[in-house]
Amino acid sequence: MRRLLPICLLLFASATHAQWELTTAIKTRSKFPAAHMGSAQRAYVLDNMMNAILRTNDGGHTWERMTTLAINTPNALHMWDDERGIVVGSGGSLHITDNGFSTFTSTTSGTLGALYSVAFANDTLGLVGTGAGAIRRTTDGGITWNLMASGVGTSYTITDLTMPST
């Protein structure tokens, strides 16, 4: 009986272990700094090499390039749901969508340059981190941004932010 239990556990673990499957490549080389899986079918990925936002509607089997952001390399992504989201990039601009990046509105964070991280607590309260050690805060869903004290020097890059949900 003692031998049967480990064998049964091993068989159960191997039967329930998730499997990864290689899908068709979008191109020969890629750099994806952020991803968001909103549901079992819909997901978004930022593509640094092509300065683009990619979307899948079939769980990752196929991907479509939603938009190219010209010279603004995308660095971070926040999605409120499957349709509404924001992307920040090294050009200092923010791209906000309400239709899954079929279209988007661009704004700027001010004069602090490259943006490397974004986080929202709810639909309106959010933060972005810059390549100049600064944090900017919004209370209107990303329309306007105010400079906050970060406590670090301008030689630092704020690469990751998180906020609790409210």
Phi, psi and omega per residue, in radians:
M1 nan -0.668 3.138
R2 -1.083 -0.599 -3.140
R3 -1.352 -0.509 -3.094
L4 -1.205 -0.669 -3.107
L5 -1.076 -0.885 3.099
P6 -1.063 -0.643 3.127
I7 -1.158 -0.738 3.109
C8 -1.119 -0.714 3.108
L9 -1.122 -0.722 3.108
L10 -1.096 -0.769 3.116
L11 -1.125 -0.713 3.113
F12 -1.126 -0.780 -3.125
A13 -1.105 -0.732 -3.124
S14 -1.264 -0.487 3.124
A15 -1.319 -0.487 -3.103
T16 -1.759 -0.019 -3.112
H17 -1.221 2.274 3.138
A18 -1.194 2.576 -3.126
Q19 -1.988 2.468 3.032
W20 -1.784 2.470 -3.129
E21 -2.228 2.309 3.108
L22 -1.274 2.216 3.104
T23 -1.805 3.022 -3.134
T24 -1.086 2.262 -3.115
A25 -1.189 2.553 3.083
I26 -1.368 -0.633 3.094
K27 -2.775 -3.123 -3.019
T28 -1.367 -0.435 3.083
R29 -2.471 2.549 -3.046
S30 -2.571 2.776 2.997
K31 -2.503 1.953 -3.058
F32 -1.975 1.723 -3.083
P33 -1.377 -0.305 -3.098
A34 -2.645 2.606 3.097
A35 -2.569 2.678 3.074
H36 -2.498 2.130 3.081
M37 -1.818 1.785 -3.070
G38 -1.395 -0.577 3.134
S39 -2.608 -3.086 3.135
A40 -1.151 -0.362 -3.094
Q41 -1.914 -0.664 -3.010
R42 -1.731 2.247 3.086
A43 -2.600 2.753 3.104
Y44 -2.238 2.535 3.087
V45 -2.406 2.441 3.042
L46 -1.624 2.347 -3.122
D47 -1.981 1.806 -3.140
N48 -1.148 -0.635 -3.052
M49 -1.186 -0.578 -3.120
M50 -1.882 0.058 -3.104
N51 0.899 0.875 -3.015
A52 -2.364 2.850 3.014
I53 -1.917 2.211 3.135
L54 -1.891 2.582 -3.135
R55 -2.399 2.492 2.999
T56 -2.108 2.535 3.060
N57 -2.074 0.125 -3.109
D58 -2.309 0.645 3.074
G59 1.245 0.348 3.087
G60 1.708 0.033 3.108
H61 -1.193 -0.694 3.072
T62 -2.324 2.672 -3.120
W63 -2.268 2.550 3.046
E64 -2.152 2.484 3.088
R65 -1.433 1.980 -3.076
M66 -1.350 -0.775 -3.107
T67 -2.796 2.688 3.019
T68 -1.906 2.356 -3.013
L69 -1.712 0.465 3.102
A70 0.936 -2.099 -3.064
I71 -1.590 0.067 -3.105
N72 -1.649 1.619 3.137
T73 -1.108 2.130 -3.119
P74 -1.283 2.351 -3.113
N75 -2.048 -0.544 -3.071
A76 -2.579 2.705 -3.032
L77 -2.422 2.415 2.950
H78 -2.308 2.253 3.080
M79 -2.034 2.239 3.062
W80 -1.376 -0.585 3.093
D81 -2.759 -2.865 -3.101
D82 -1.179 -0.345 -3.068
E83 -1.962 -0.610 -3.017
R84 -1.749 2.233 -3.124
G85 -2.818 3.081 3.141
I86 -2.493 2.436 3.070
V87 -2.140 2.372 3.056
V88 -2.035 2.661 -3.058
G89 -2.536 3.089 -3.039
S90 -1.212 -0.297 3.087
G91 -1.425 -0.015 3.123
G92 1.488 0.096 3.138
S93 -1.804 2.774 3.103
L94 -2.072 2.449 -3.129
H95 -2.105 2.018 -3.051
I96 -1.945 2.351 -3.133
T97 -2.263 2.700 2.972
D98 -2.212 0.211 3.139
N99 -2.440 0.700 3.064
G100 1.155 0.541 3.128
F101 1.163 0.362 2.928
S102 -1.127 -0.659 2.974
T103 -2.445 2.843 3.100
F104 -2.692 2.842 3.058
T105 -1.930 2.341 3.125
S106 -1.804 2.425 3.023
T107 -2.356 3.003 3.072
T108 -2.043 2.705 -3.106
S109 -1.558 -0.051 -3.051
G110 2.128 -2.612 -3.048
T111 -1.881 0.301 -3.080
L112 -1.538 0.036 3.026
G113 1.458 -2.488 -2.959
A114 -1.016 2.436 3.081
L115 -1.942 2.319 -3.050
Y116 -2.104 -0.196 -3.119
S117 -2.658 2.706 3.110
V118 -2.618 2.479 3.090
A119 -2.650 2.507 3.098
F120 -2.250 2.464 3.060
A121 -1.493 -0.551 -3.138
N122 -2.725 -2.791 -3.107
D123 -1.174 -0.393 -3.009
T124 -2.044 -0.621 -3.024
L125 -1.605 2.043 -3.107
G126 -2.602 2.929 3.131
L127 -2.323 2.591 2.934
V128 -2.224 2.549 3.082
G129 -1.909 2.483 -3.044
T130 -1.940 2.991 3.050
G131 -1.443 0.019 3.134
A132 -1.975 0.407 3.076
G133 1.278 0.262 -3.096
A134 -1.875 2.726 3.013
I135 -2.131 2.334 3.061
R136 -1.999 2.574 -3.050
R137 -2.150 2.451 3.044
T138 -2.132 2.572 3.016
T139 -2.137 0.145 -3.132
D140 -2.225 0.568 3.062
G141 1.301 0.319 3.074
G142 1.789 0.124 3.119
I143 -1.307 -0.820 3.099
T144 -2.191 2.661 -3.083
W145 -2.338 2.393 3.114
N146 -2.036 2.453 3.136
L147 -1.223 2.326 3.102
M148 -2.045 2.731 3.060
A149 -1.317 2.213 -3.135
S150 -1.757 -0.390 -3.129
G151 1.466 0.101 3.102
V152 -2.179 2.816 -3.128
G153 -1.344 2.980 -3.094
T154 -1.266 -0.159 3.094
S155 -1.477 -0.050 3.135
Y156 -1.653 2.678 3.053
T157 -2.018 2.226 3.098
I158 -1.510 1.725 -3.006
T159 -1.697 -0.187 -3.112
D160 -2.637 2.283 3.069
L161 -2.315 2.629 3.030
T162 -2.518 2.617 3.112
M163 -2.397 2.534 3.063
P164 -1.242 2.608 3.069
S165 -1.310 2.519 3.073
T166 -2.040 nan nan
